[in-house]
Amino acid sequence: MVAGVVGPTVHPQGRSAGRRCVVVQMGGCNLSCSWCDSAFTWDTSRYDLQREVGYWRIEEIAETARSANTPLIVISGGEPLQQQKAPAWPQFLELLGGYEIGLETNGTFPPTETTLHRVSWVTVSPKLAHSGDPAWARINREALVAWGLAARQFDIDFSFAVRDLSDVESAIQITKLHELPFDRIWIVPEATTAALSASRLAEVSEAAIQAGFNLSARLSALTNTRNA
């Protein structure tokens, strides 16, 4: 299921912030974050998913993404790894061969070998309590440990959207408990406006740096670009 192909645009955060890219937004998600800016990919209470999400041929998805003429193709959602065990998933990734492929996931699904070997990099974004989802839904210990182990061999970063200092502390605890690499963690302000993004980033920056984390602004709040 696909909600659309967006781009060319810029990647909003983390190591790839500001890079020109195209985003493939997969439909469906196993979480329901209260602040999600891509809720049209999964929220049946507010959106008509029969209009927002559809079944595309993988050739059509790949052709549309390639037509944006960007070196980077980011697969996002929704939660794209809900579909990684579909028979068409390896074929889809193969059709994107020759491009740098980024993948964004909430970290509740462990990666398959196909996913790890056929994408260029992954950003895993575990959700914190302010998302509104219960801990048992948003934190999958087995999956996060698997991602942490995979990060020793593959290009995998972890991103936490935070609102205040207590969220930085939560990120520290999750990182320790699941043995994630501290130097691969990015702290990003959860914000929809430039002013709020700057304010939250300023509040948490010192604590994040002292913890050994990296910091990133949220360009979607600055540029009004959809954060897929």
Residue pairs with C-beta under 8 A, 6 or more apart in sequence:
1 26
1 27
1 28
1 53
1 54
1 55
1 78
1 83
2 24
2 25
2 26
2 27
2 53
2 54
2 55
2 56
2 61
3 25
3 26
3 27
3 38
3 40
3 41
3 52
3 53
3 77
3 78
4 25
5 22
5 23
5 24
5 25
5 61
5 64
5 65
5 68
6 22
6 23
6 25
6 226
6 228
7 21
7 22
7 23
7 65
7 68
7 70
8 20
8 21
8 22
8 68
8 69
8 70
9 20
9 21
9 22
9 23
9 225
9 226
10 17
10 18
10 19
10 20
10 21
10 219
10 223
10 225
11 17
11 18
11 19
11 21
11 72
11 74
11 102
11 219
12 218
12 219
12 220
12 223
12 225
12 227
13 159
13 186
13 188
13 216
13 217
13 218
13 219
13 220
13 227
14 123
14 157
14 159
14 186
14 188
14 214
14 216
15 157
15 186
15 214
15 216
16 72
16 74
16 102
16 121
17 216
17 217
17 219
18 219
19 72
20 70
20 71
20 72
21 70
21 72
21 73
21 74
21 102
22 65
22 68
22 70
22 72
22 73
22 74
23 73
23 74
23 75
23 76
23 226
23 228
24 61
24 65
24 73
24 74
24 75
24 76
25 38
25 41
25 76
25 77
25 78
25 228
26 41
26 75
26 76
26 77
26 78
26 79
26 80
26 82
26 83
27 41
27 42
27 49
27 52
27 53
27 54
27 77
27 78
28 41
28 42
28 53
28 77
28 78
28 79
28 82
28 83
29 36
29 41
29 42
29 77
29 78
29 79
29 82
29 106
30 79
30 82
30 106
30 108
30 109
30 137
31 79
31 106
31 108
31 127
31 131
31 133
31 137
31 138
32 42
32 43
32 132
32 133
33 127
33 131
33 132
33 133
34 130
34 131
34 132
35 130
35 131
35 190
35 192
36 42
36 43
37 192
37 220
37 226
37 227
38 76
38 77
38 78
38 226
38 227
38 228
39 46
39 47
40 46
40 47
40 52
41 52
41 53
41 77
41 78
42 49
42 77
42 78
42 79
58 88
58 91
58 92
58 95
59 95
61 92
61 95
62 92
62 95
62 96
65 73
65 96
65 99
66 73
66 96
66 99
71 99
71 100
72 99
72 100
72 101
72 102
73 96
73 99
73 100
73 101
73 102
74 101
74 102
74 103
74 104
74 228
75 101
75 102
75 103
75 104
75 119
76 103
76 104
76 228
77 104
77 105
77 228
79 105
79 106
79 108
79 109
80 103
80 104
80 105
81 103
81 105
81 109
81 111
81 115
82 109
83 89
84 109
84 111
84 112
84 114
84 115
85 112
89 114
89 115
90 114
90 118
93 101
93 114
93 115
93 118
93 119
94 118
100 120
100 121
101 118
101 119
101 120
101 121
102 119
102 120
102 121
102 122
102 123
103 115
103 119
103 121
103 122
103 123
104 122
104 123
104 125
104 228
105 122
105 123
105 124
105 125
106 124
106 125
106 126
106 127
106 138
107 124
107 125
107 126
107 140
107 143
107 144
107 147
107 158
108 137
108 138
108 139
108 140
108 143
109 140
109 143
110 140
110 142
110 143
110 146
110 147
111 122
111 146
111 147
111 150
115 122
116 122
116 150
116 154
120 155
121 154
121 155
121 156
121 157
122 147
122 154
122 155
122 156
122 157
123 156
123 157
123 158
123 159
123 186
124 144
124 147
124 156
124 157
124 158
124 159
125 158
125 159
125 160
125 161
126 138
126 139
126 144
126 158
126 160
126 174
127 133
127 138
127 139
127 161
128 138
128 160
128 161
128 162
128 167
128 170
128 171
129 135
129 170
130 163
130 167
130 190
131 138
139 174
141 177
141 178
144 174
144 178
144 180
145 178
145 179
147 156
147 158
147 180
148 178
148 179
148 180
148 181
149 179
150 156
151 157
151 158
151 180
151 181
151 184
152 181
156 184
157 184
157 185
157 186
158 175
158 180
158 181
158 184
158 185
158 186
159 185
159 186
159 187
159 188
159 216
160 167
160 168
160 170
160 171
160 174
160 185
160 186
160 187
160 188
161 167
161 188
161 189
161 190
162 168
162 171
162 187
162 188
162 189
162 190
162 200
162 204
163 189
163 190
163 200
164 200
164 203
164 204
165 203
165 204
165 207
167 204
168 187
168 204
168 207
168 208
168 211
168 213
169 207
171 185
171 187
171 211
171 213
172 211
174 180
175 182
175 185
182 211
182 212
182 213
183 212
183 214
185 212
185 213
185 214
186 213
186 214
186 215
186 216
187 204
187 208
187 213
187 214
187 215
187 216
188 215
188 216
188 217
188 218
189 196
189 197
189 198
189 199
189 200
189 201
189 204
189 217
189 218
189 221
190 200
190 218
191 197
191 199
191 200
191 218
191 221
192 220
192 221
193 221
194 221
194 222
196 221
197 217
197 218
197 221
197 222
198 217
201 215
201 217
205 215
208 214
208 215
209 215
218 227
219 225
220 226
220 227
